[in-house]
Amino acid sequence: NSFCTLLGKPQAAMYSDSDSDYEVDRKRNRAEQRSSGRRSGRHSSSHGGSAIQTRLYIDGRFVDSVSGKTFDVLNPATGELITRIAEGDKADVDLAVKAARRCFETTWKFTDGSARRDLMLKLADLMERNQEELATLESLDNGKPYAESFNVDLVLAIKCVRYYAGWADKVSGKTNPVDGAFFSFTKHEPVGVVGQIIPWNFPLLMAIWKIGPAFAMGCTVILKTAEQTPLSALRLAELVHEAGFPAGVFNVISGFGPTAGAAISEHPDIDKVAFTGSTEVGKIIMKSAAGTLKKISLELGGKSPLVINDDADIDA
């Protein structure tokens, strides 16, 4: 099929003067993998195609989980193994939060809005340049048709990054008229370290909807992917790295709700949790976040009815 063909499409390992050190290293390692079948942190898929990132992204580096555990990522269309990736849990979340907090307090919240804008626009350009690969990963991992991933999910995701990039240097407060010899004003400031938990149905687009406004305002992020669909977010982390975002701005934890997800919602040094998923899990996150009085935003499922008319041919 088309996405397996694209995943296996040969990629030239040629370096140019304009390549960053990171991109040269990435191309070199891909070339080594094609000759040896191995690359540290990137494994070829069961379809024999291009390398797939399999490690956690913490503090600007791809690392194995502290526990050393991994879990299987399956192709939902065939049930075949795509790859095995690092399984993050509380210890990995702790490391990611420390990195995010350090980056927020020392760098990111002081970064000019125009600089954040430029980094986000560069990320959007990189996503556009790698649109085929991202759409391929999305279809392979999620099971949706490649045409939908390429023409809908990726197009919307790229537009979303550019939209929020435009806000990065335009968020302002106001002065307020008050009685007496007083000066009153409001100022919008970043919340801080944000934990974000996304579902499986639109993995990359959901990630972008979460990180777009956070990056624009100067928040740092720990993103937990759905255990069913972690691959496109890990590729996104590579592009964030390539774009030049400071280490610690973006961290990706692949893992499960009761371990990694719970660690994020309960962590005392995370200022906000944004969650998209089931109503049942949303209730659990609300209870967990109450202990530290962190801000939460919940987009919960189970509210979309499906109407089936009497004359519907169910068997068809």
C-alpha positions in Angstrom: 0.0 0.0 0.0 1.0 3.6 -0.3 2.2 4.3 3.2 4.4 1.2 3.3 5.8 2.1 -0.1 6.6 5.6 1.1 8.2 4.4 4.3 10.5 2.2 2.3 11.4 4.9 -0.2 15.2 5.3 -0.3 16.6 8.5 1.0 19.9 9.8 -0.2 22.5 10.3 2.5 24.1 13.4 0.9 25.4 16.3 3.0 25.4 19.9 2.0 27.1 23.0 3.5 23.7 24.2 4.6 23.0 21.2 6.8 23.1 21.7 10.5 25.3 19.4 12.6 22.1 17.7 13.8 20.9 17.0 10.3 24.3 15.8 9.1 24.4 13.4 12.1 20.9 12.3 11.3 21.7 11.6 7.6 24.9 9.8 8.5 23.1 7.6 11.0 20.4 6.8 8.5 23.0 5.8 6.0 24.7 3.6 8.6 21.4 2.0 9.4 20.8 1.1 5.7 24.2 -0.6 5.6 24.1 -2.3 9.0 20.4 -2.4 9.8 21.0 -0.7 13.1 21.0 2.8 14.6 21.1 3.9 18.2 17.7 5.0 19.2 16.1 4.5 15.8 14.8 1.2 14.6 13.7 0.2 11.2 10.1 -0.8 10.9 8.8 -4.3 10.3 8.2 -3.3 6.7 11.9 -2.7 6.2 11.6 1.0 5.6 13.1 4.2 7.0 14.3 4.4 10.6 11.8 5.3 13.3 12.7 7.1 16.5 12.1 4.8 19.5 13.4 6.7 22.5 12.1 9.3 24.9 12.9 13.0 24.2 14.0 14.7 27.4 16.1 17.9 27.8 17.0 18.0 24.2 18.3 14.4 23.9 16.8 11.1 22.9 17.3 8.7 25.8 16.2 5.2 26.9 13.7 5.0 29.8 15.2 4.9 33.3 13.7 1.4 33.8 15.0 0.2 30.4 11.5 -1.1 29.6 10.0 -1.0 26.1 6.6 -1.8 24.7 5.3 -2.9 21.3 3.8 -0.5 18.7 1.5 -2.4 16.4 0.1 -1.7 12.9 -3.7 -1.5 13.6 -4.5 -2.6 10.0 -2.5 -5.8 10.2 -1.7 -6.4 13.9 2.0 -6.7 12.9 4.8 -5.2 15.0 6.0 -1.9 13.8 8.7 -1.4 16.4 9.4 -1.4 20.2 9.8 1.9 21.9 11.0 3.1 25.3 8.3 3.0 28.1 8.4 6.1 30.2 7.1 6.2 33.8 7.4 8.4 36.9 11.2 8.5 36.9 11.2 9.7 33.3 8.5 12.3 34.0 10.6 13.6 36.9 13.6 14.1 34.6 11.4 15.8 32.0 9.8 18.1 34.6 13.3 19.1 35.9 14.4 19.9 32.4 11.3 21.8 31.6 11.4 23.8 34.8 15.0 24.7 34.4 14.5 25.8 30.8 11.4 27.8 31.7 13.0 29.7 34.6 16.3 30.4 32.9 15.6 30.7 29.2 12.2 30.2 27.6 10.0 32.7 29.6 12.6 35.4 28.9 12.8 34.6 25.2 11.4 37.4 23.1 8.0 36.7 21.5 9.5 37.4 18.1 12.2 34.7 18.7 9.6 32.2 19.7 7.7 33.1 16.6 10.6 32.5 14.3 11.4 29.1 15.9 7.7 28.1 15.4 7.7 29.2 11.8 10.9 27.2 11.2 9.2 24.2 12.8 6.3 24.6 10.4 8.6 24.8 7.5 10.3 21.6 8.6 7.0 19.8 9.0 6.0 20.9 5.5 9.4 19.7 4.1 8.8 16.3 5.8 5.1 16.1 5.2 5.2 12.8 3.4 7.2 11.1 6.1 5.0 12.5 8.9 1.8 11.4 7.1 3.3 8.0 6.5 4.1 7.5 10.2 0.6 8.7 11.1 -1.1 6.2 8.8 1.2 3.4 9.7 0.7 3.9 13.4 -2.9 5.1 13.5 -4.5 3.2 10.6 -6.2 6.1 8.8 -5.8 6.4 5.0 -2.6 8.0 3.9 -4.6 10.6 1.8 -6.4 11.8 5.0 -3.1 12.0 7.0 -1.4 13.9 4.2 -4.2 16.2 3.0 -6.0 16.8 6.3 -4.0 16.1 9.5 -0.7 17.4 8.2 -2.1 20.4 6.4 -4.1 21.5 9.5 -1.1 20.8 11.8 1.2 23.0 9.8 -1.3 25.8 9.6 -1.9 25.6 13.3 1.8 26.0 14.1 1.9 29.1 11.9 -1.2 30.5 13.4 0.1 30.3 16.9 3.5 31.6 15.8 1.7 34.7 14.7 0.4 35.2 18.3 3.8 34.8 20.0 4.7 38.5 19.8 1.2 39.9 19.9 -0.3 38.9 23.3 -0.5 42.0 25.4 -2.3 43.3 28.5 -4.1 46.6 29.0 -4.4 49.6 31.4 -7.5 49.9 33.4 -9.2 53.2 34.5 -9.5 53.3 38.3 -10.4 55.9 40.9 -7.7 57.7 42.8 -4.0 58.2 42.2 -3.4 54.6 41.1 -2.1 52.9 38.0 -3.7 49.6 37.1 -2.7 47.3 34.4 -2.8 43.6 33.4 0.0 41.5 31.9 -0.3 38.1 30.4 2.4 35.7 31.5 3.1 32.1 30.7 1.6 29.5 33.0 4.9 27.7 33.4 5.6 23.9 32.9 2.6 22.3 31.2 1.8 18.5 31.1 -0.1 17.5 28.0 -1.8 14.2 27.4 -3.1 13.3 24.0 -5.3 10.5 22.5 -4.7 8.1 19.6 -7.2 9.4 17.0 -5.3 12.5 15.7 -1.9 12.0 17.2 0.1 14.7 15.5 -2.7 17.2 15.1 -3.6 16.8 18.8 0.0 17.3 19.8 0.2 20.5 17.7 -3.1 21.8 19.2 -1.5 21.4 22.6 2.0 22.7 22.0 1.1 25.6 19.6 -0.4 28.0 22.2 2.0 26.7 24.9 5.1 27.5 22.8 3.7 30.8 21.7 3.1 32.0 25.2 6.5 30.8 26.6 5.5 27.6 28.4 7.6 24.5 28.4 5.9 21.2 27.7 6.0 17.5 28.7 3.9 15.7 26.2 2.6 12.1 26.9 1.6 10.3 23.7 -1.1 7.7 23.5 0.5 4.3 23.9 -1.2 3.2 20.7 0.3 6.0 18.5 3.6 7.4 19.8 5.6 7.6 16.5 4.7 10.9 14.9 5.2 12.8 18.1 8.7 11.4 18.4 9.4 12.4 14.8 8.0 15.9 15.7 10.5 16.0 18.6 13.3 15.5 16.1 12.0 18.4 14.1 11.7 20.6 17.2 15.3 19.8 17.9 16.3 20.6 14.3 14.5 23.9 14.4 16.7 25.0 17.3 14.3 25.1 20.3 16.3 25.3 23.6 16.7 22.0 25.4 13.9 21.5 27.8 11.2 23.4 26.0 9.7 20.2 24.5 9.8 16.8 26.1 8.1 13.6 24.9 7.2 10.7 27.2 5.9 7.5 25.6 4.0 5.4 28.1 0.8 4.4 29.7 -1.9 6.3 31.6 -1.7 4.7 35.0 2.1 5.3 35.2 3.3 8.1 33.0 0.0 9.9 32.7 -0.7 9.7 36.5 2.8 11.0 37.2 2.1 14.1 35.1 -1.3 14.8 36.6 0.1 14.4 40.2 3.5 16.1 39.8 3.8 19.1 42.1 6.1 21.0 39.8 3.8 20.9 36.8 1.6 24.1 36.7 -1.1 22.9 34.3 -2.4 19.7 32.7 -4.1 19.7 29.3 -5.9 16.4 28.5 -7.9 15.1 25.6 -9.5 11.7 26.0 -12.2 9.8 27.8 -14.6 11.3 30.4 -13.6 8.6 32.8 -9.9 9.4 32.6 -10.7 13.1 32.7 -12.3 12.6 36.1 -9.2 10.8 37.4 -7.0 13.6 36.2 -9.2 16.3 37.8 -8.9 14.4 41.2 -5.2 14.0 40.8 -4.6 17.6 39.9 -6.6 18.8 42.9 -3.8 17.8 45.3 -1.5 20.4 43.9 -4.2 22.9 42.8 -2.8 22.9 39.3 -4.7 24.4 36.4 -6.4 21.9 34.1 -8.2 21.9 30.7 -10.1 18.8 29.7 -11.5 17.9 26.2 -13.5 14.8 27.0 -15.1 12.3 24.6 -18.3 10.3 24.7 -20.5 13.2 23.6 -20.9 12.5 19.8 -24.1 10.6 19.0 -24.5 8.5 15.9 -28.0 8.4 14.4 -28.9 5.2 12.5 -32.1 5.5 10.5 -34.6 2.6 10.2 -33.8 2.0 6.5 -30.0 1.7 7.0 -28.5 -1.4 5.5 -26.4 -2.5 8.5 -25.0 -5.6 6.9 -23.7 -3.6 3.9 
